[in-house]
C-alpha cells in the first residue's frame, strides 16, 4: 500500500520508528508498504492515529474494488 509509505515519509518516520510505536517488526511494515501483506483494520486505526489521518485515507477505489 503505497499510501502507507507516503504518510510515513510525510511524518518523517522510519519503518523502525513505526514498528516500535506499533510493536511490530520493521519487516512487517515493509511488507505492508510493498503490498505483500495487509495490516488488520485495528492496525490501520492505529496507523491513522499515528499519522493524523483517517483509515479511509489509506484506501483508494482500486483497493476497495479488490474486496
C-alpha positions in Angstrom: 0.0 0.0 0.0 1.9 3.0 -1.3 -0.2 5.3 0.8 1.2 3.8 4.0 4.7 4.7 2.8 3.7 8.1 1.7 2.1 9.0 5.1 5.1 7.6 6.9 7.5 9.6 4.9 5.4 12.8 5.3 5.6 12.4 9.1 9.4 11.8 8.9 9.2 8.3 10.4 11.4 5.4 9.5 10.0 1.9 9.3 11.8 1.2 12.5 10.1 4.1 14.2 6.6 2.9 13.2 7.5 -0.7 14.2 8.4 0.4 17.7 5.3 2.5 18.1 3.0 -0.3 16.9 5.1 -3.1 18.5 5.6 -4.9 15.2 8.7 -5.9 13.3 10.3 -3.4 10.8 9.9 -6.2 8.2 6.2 -6.2 8.8 6.0 -2.5 8.0 8.0 -3.2 4.8 5.6 -5.9 3.7 2.6 -3.7 4.3 4.1 -0.9 2.2 5.0 -3.3 -0.6 1.6 -4.9 -0.6 2.9 -8.3 0.4 0.7 -8.3 3.5 -2.2 -6.2 4.6 -2.5 -4.7 8.1 -5.6 -5.6 10.1 -8.3 -3.0 10.4 -7.3 -2.5 14.1 -3.7 -1.8 12.9 -5.0 0.7 10.3 -6.8 2.6 13.0 -3.5 2.8 15.0 -1.7 3.9 11.9 -4.3 6.6 11.1 -3.9 8.0 14.7 -0.1 7.9 14.4 -0.2 9.7 11.0 -3.0 12.1 11.8 -5.4 10.9 9.1 -8.4 8.7 8.7 -8.5 5.0 7.8 -10.3 6.0 4.6 -7.2 7.9 3.5 -5.3 4.6 3.1 -7.9 3.1 0.8 -8.3 4.1 -2.8 -11.0 3.0 -5.3 -8.8 0.3 -6.8 -8.1 -1.3 -3.4 -11.8 -1.2 -2.4 -12.7 -3.0 -5.7 -10.4 -5.9 -4.7 -12.6 -6.7 -1.7 
